[in-house]
Amino acid sequence: VTVVSPRPFLFYMPLLVGSTTGIVSPGAIIEPIRDNVPKCDSLRVHCKDVDLENQKVICDSGLELDYDHLVVAVGAQPNTFGIPGVDTYGRFLKEIEHGRRVRKEMLDIIERAEVALAAGNIDKAATQKSLSTSR
């Protein structure tokens, strides 16, 4: 058995939201494929085609794998439902990298606001009132 995947791990997607807020470390929701399937070969490559006639999987690295039985699990891409701008301005949460990016963006905004407050560019009373009413 050979597992072919572009990433060397699986992760528990419901906890991905917690990684954006810091409640859960991204490392805590990752399970390495090699650790969980020790009697399998694991190749970190992207598959780009399947030759059904010759029973081969063609990978982007030029690698071709022969198979007797093939299981294909391709995953899914986020759906924007045709809404203009969602793919440009929205934040998807489907991968570990997405969670890290959202967390970084949130922390950057908070840090910029703290600097603006310290510099007197934000009315402290209005900020505190806004924070207390949003809870």
HELIX and SHEET records of a PDB file:
HELIX    1   1 MET A   13  LEU A   15  5                                   3    
HELIX    2   2 LEU A   16  THR A   21  1                                   6    
HELIX    3   3 PRO A   26  ILE A   29  5                                   4    
HELIX    4   4 ILE A   33  ASN A   36  1                                   4    
HELIX    5   5 VAL A   86  TYR A   89  1                                   4    
HELIX    6   6 ILE A   96  ALA A  118  1                                  23    
HELIX    7   7 LYS A  124  THR A  133  1                                  10    
SHEET    1   A 2 THR A   2  SER A   5  0                                        
SHEET    2   A 2 ASP A  41  ARG A  44  1                                        
SHEET    1   B 2 PHE A   9  PHE A  11  0                                        
SHEET    2   B 2 ILE A  30  PRO A  32 -1                                        
SHEET    1   C 3 CYS A  47  ASP A  51  0                                        
SHEET    2   C 3 LYS A  56  CYS A  59 -1                                        
SHEET    3   C 3 GLU A  64  ASP A  66 -1                                        
END                                                                             
